[in-house]
Amino acid sequence: MDHRPESSSQAKLKVKVLYYPFMGTDIDTERLILLARLCYSPMDTDQLESVLTGDKPSKEEVGRFIRGLIKSGHLGVLEHWYTTFAVEGYSRISSQQNDRHRLMKVFKEPGVMYFNEPVQASADVSQLQQSQRYVKEDNFRYVTPPSFRKHPEFLQRYVKLQEEVLDMQRQGLSLGIPAEDVRFALTNATETRFVITTNARQLRHMFNLRCCQRAQWEIRQMFNMLLEEYKKIAPNIFYNAGPSCEDLGYCPEGKMSCGRAPTIEELKRAYKERKKQT
Ligand SMILES: Cc1cc2nc3c(=O)[nH]c(=O)nc-3n(C[C@H](O)[C@H](O)[C@H](O)COP(=O)(O)OP(=O)(O)OC[C@H]3O[C@@H](n4cnc5c(N)ncnc54)[C@H](O)[C@@H]3O)c2cc1C
């Protein structure tokens, strides 16, 4: 059996933003949102183009415009801002939670790199995930929940289990058993890698749900890391982005709320009280 030290097989979570509008050019990515001015003034196509590349408005004005749209709930325009990010060091089990975001196309063939350019944009989330049918898991890394570290004996059993699973993968593959069958012996902790393309509106929605205290630790960690990256790239588009309580000022979790912000029920009660008094 391969008794490699735990650290060499430990997956380390990493996120990388691979694409966003005008990446690698001199054009400020947030200017894309200025196209929404079309809704409020009679702009022709040349004027729309110059909005992206001209000196005016200033960076500060662009920021004010975007934050104004977000504050007034005019979020549809954010669906035009498409982005692609890659993740590694994430467990296969938590990747199933990503799949719950429904408007989604899944590409599982390995090696297919699909970048969703704005011209292809639609209100969706697209995902590519490394296949366990085609990529042999004979040297896999795995994720260890931090809670295991408080229980050394349990952790030791877990590490042993992963080593046993790795040994089985190698044996199965060397016997010529197809990888798609050998993978049945893998655990949920096996590292997966994926690429997701989505738009800023959906990303903000996922931050609302997944940066919440109630979210599972691994998906929360991933979305917190992404939030940090996206705030650097587009601070106005991701203005106030984060868990629902910080973004919306209320908690949609009802009785499960952690208590940081009022729940919808509490707000409704307060509203009814106020109405009674007027
Ligand atoms: C803390 C937490 C706990 C959870 N616990 C559970 C659990 O115990 N069991 C469980 O099964 N799931 C659970 N989930 C998953 C959850 O139920 C959702 O499936 C997941 O968060 C996807 O979010 P969404 O529903 O907003 O869908 P998304 O696909 O992200 O959709 C975005 C938005 O588009 C709209 N939309 C999308 N599809 C439709 C449609 N078909 N019709 C109308 N509007 C649509 C909705 O407004 C939706 O909010 C949990 C999620 C969280 C964050």
The ligand as an SDF file (V2000), in Angstrom:
LIG
                    3D

 53 58  0  0  0  0  0  0  0  0999 V2000
  -28.2370   26.9120    3.0600 C   0  0  0  0  0  0  0  0  0  0  0  0
  -28.8480   26.0340    2.0170 C   0  0  0  0  0  0  0  0  0  0  0  0
  -29.4670   24.8640    2.3870 C   0  0  0  0  0  0  0  0  0  0  0  0
  -30.0420   24.0350    1.4090 C   0  0  0  0  0  0  0  0  0  0  0  0
  -30.6350   22.8860    1.8020 N   0  0  0  0  0  0  0  0  0  0  0  0
  -31.2120   22.0870    0.8910 C   0  0  0  0  0  0  0  0  0  0  0  0
  -31.8570   20.8810    1.2810 C   0  0  0  0  0  0  0  0  0  0  0  0
  -31.9260   20.5480    2.4490 O   0  0  0  0  0  0  0  0  0  0  0  0
  -32.4050   20.0950    0.3160 N   0  0  0  0  0  0  0  0  0  0  0  0
  -32.3870   20.4550   -1.0090 C   0  0  0  0  0  0  0  0  0  0  0  0
  -32.9230   19.7320   -1.8500 O   0  0  0  0  0  0  0  0  0  0  0  0
  -31.7750   21.5990   -1.4080 N   0  0  0  0  0  0  0  0  0  0  0  0
  -31.1870   22.4140   -0.5040 C   0  0  0  0  0  0  0  0  0  0  0  0
  -30.5570   23.5600   -0.9230 N   0  0  0  0  0  0  0  0  0  0  0  0
  -30.5270   23.8730   -2.3710 C   0  0  0  0  0  0  0  0  0  0  0  0
  -31.6390   24.8830   -2.7530 C   0  0  0  0  0  0  0  0  0  0  0  0
  -32.8950   24.3410   -2.5030 O   0  0  0  0  0  0  0  0  0  0  0  0
  -31.5480   25.2850   -4.2530 C   0  0  0  0  0  0  0  0  0  0  0  0
  -31.7810   24.1570   -5.0660 O   0  0  0  0  0  0  0  0  0  0  0  0
  -30.2240   25.8710   -4.6470 C   0  0  0  0  0  0  0  0  0  0  0  0
  -29.7880   26.7920   -3.6830 O   0  0  0  0  0  0  0  0  0  0  0  0
  -30.3240   26.5540   -6.0260 C   0  0  0  0  0  0  0  0  0  0  0  0
  -30.7770   27.8850   -5.9080 O   0  0  0  0  0  0  0  0  0  0  0  0
  -32.0420   28.4620   -6.6570 P   0  0  0  0  0  0  0  0  0  0  0  0
  -33.2480   27.6860   -6.2830 O   0  0  0  0  0  0  0  0  0  0  0  0
  -32.1080   29.9120   -6.3930 O   0  0  0  0  0  0  0  0  0  0  0  0
  -31.7770   28.1150   -8.2040 O   0  0  0  0  0  0  0  0  0  0  0  0
  -30.9390   28.7650   -9.4120 P   0  0  0  0  0  0  0  0  0  0  0  0
  -30.8400   27.7480  -10.4530 O   0  0  0  0  0  0  0  0  0  0  0  0
  -29.6660   29.3640   -8.9110 O   0  0  0  0  0  0  0  0  0  0  0  0
  -31.9090   29.8420   -9.9870 O   0  0  0  0  0  0  0  0  0  0  0  0
  -31.7560   31.2520   -9.8430 C   0  0  0  0  0  0  0  0  0  0  0  0
  -33.1290   31.8630   -9.7390 C   0  0  0  0  0  0  0  0  0  0  0  0
  -33.7830   31.7190  -11.0120 O   0  0  0  0  0  0  0  0  0  0  0  0
  -35.1690   31.4630  -10.7970 C   0  0  0  0  0  0  0  0  0  0  0  0
  -35.5010   30.1240  -11.3400 N   0  0  0  0  0  0  0  0  0  0  0  0
  -34.6240   29.1540  -11.7090 C   0  0  0  0  0  0  0  0  0  0  0  0
  -35.2720   28.0890  -12.1920 N   0  0  0  0  0  0  0  0  0  0  0  0
  -36.5880   28.3730  -12.1240 C   0  0  0  0  0  0  0  0  0  0  0  0
  -37.7760   27.6650  -12.4700 C   0  0  0  0  0  0  0  0  0  0  0  0
  -37.7550   26.4460  -12.9770 N   0  0  0  0  0  0  0  0  0  0  0  0
  -38.9600   28.2690  -12.2710 N   0  0  0  0  0  0  0  0  0  0  0  0
  -39.0300   29.5300  -11.7630 C   0  0  0  0  0  0  0  0  0  0  0  0
  -37.9490   30.2570  -11.3980 N   0  0  0  0  0  0  0  0  0  0  0  0
  -36.7440   29.6810  -11.5810 C   0  0  0  0  0  0  0  0  0  0  0  0
  -35.4220   31.5440   -9.2910 C   0  0  0  0  0  0  0  0  0  0  0  0
  -35.7950   32.8670   -8.9550 O   0  0  0  0  0  0  0  0  0  0  0  0
  -34.0720   31.2080   -8.7220 C   0  0  0  0  0  0  0  0  0  0  0  0
  -33.8630   31.7200   -7.4020 O   0  0  0  0  0  0  0  0  0  0  0  0
  -29.9920   24.3970    0.0220 C   0  0  0  0  0  0  0  0  0  0  0  0
  -29.3590   25.5820   -0.3360 C   0  0  0  0  0  0  0  0  0  0  0  0
  -28.8000   26.4110    0.6450 C   0  0  0  0  0  0  0  0  0  0  0  0
  -28.1390   27.7100    0.2160 C   0  0  0  0  0  0  0  0  0  0  0  0
  1  2  1  0
  2  3  1  0
  2 52  2  0
  3  4  2  0
  4  5  1  0
  4 50  1  0
  5  6  2  0
  6  7  1  0
  6 13  1  0
  7  8  2  0
  7  9  1  0
  9 10  1  0
 10 11  2  0
 10 12  1  0
 12 13  2  0
 13 14  1  0
 14 15  1  0
 14 50  1  0
 15 16  1  0
 16 17  1  0
 16 18  1  0
 18 19  1  0
 18 20  1  0
 20 21  1  0
 20 22  1  0
 22 23  1  0
 23 24  1  0
 24 25  2  0
 24 26  1  0
 24 27  1  0
 27 28  1  0
 28 29  2  0
 28 30  1  0
 28 31  1  0
 31 32  1  0
 32 33  1  0
 33 34  1  0
 33 48  1  0
 34 35  1  0
 35 36  1  0
 35 46  1  0
 36 37  1  0
 36 45  1  0
 37 38  2  0
 38 39  1  0
 39 40  1  0
 39 45  2  0
 40 41  1  0
 40 42  2  0
 42 43  1  0
 43 44  2  0
 44 45  1  0
 46 47  1  0
 46 48  1  0
 48 49  1  0
 50 51  2  0
 51 52  1  0
 52 53  1  0
M  END
$$$$
